[in-house]
Amino acid sequence: MRERSDQGKLTAADFESSTFSISSVGNIGGTYFVPTILRPQVAIMAIGKARKIAKYVEDSTKEDGYKFIPADTVSAPQVYIIAID
């Protein structure tokens, strides 16, 4: 399946009968969104674009005991169906 994907040769049949999806909008610059489950799947995870943020951490060498450092972050919301028909 990986080879067919790399070659752009996947068909609709390759996606049938799945129960979990992973959707990525990070590759087109998306950061936050709400993933939508398409039946018969029961769960989906969406991955946003990785980005740097300022993280506030303890630092005993600083007067107030804290400092900002760069940190990598990514949004990855997950949605699950609890009751399945």
Buried (B, 14 or more C-beta within 10 A) or exposed (E): EEEEEEEEEEEEEEEEEEEEBEBEBBEEEBEEEEBEBEEEBBBBBBBBBEEEEEEEEEEEEEEEEEEEEEEEEEBEBEBEBEEEE
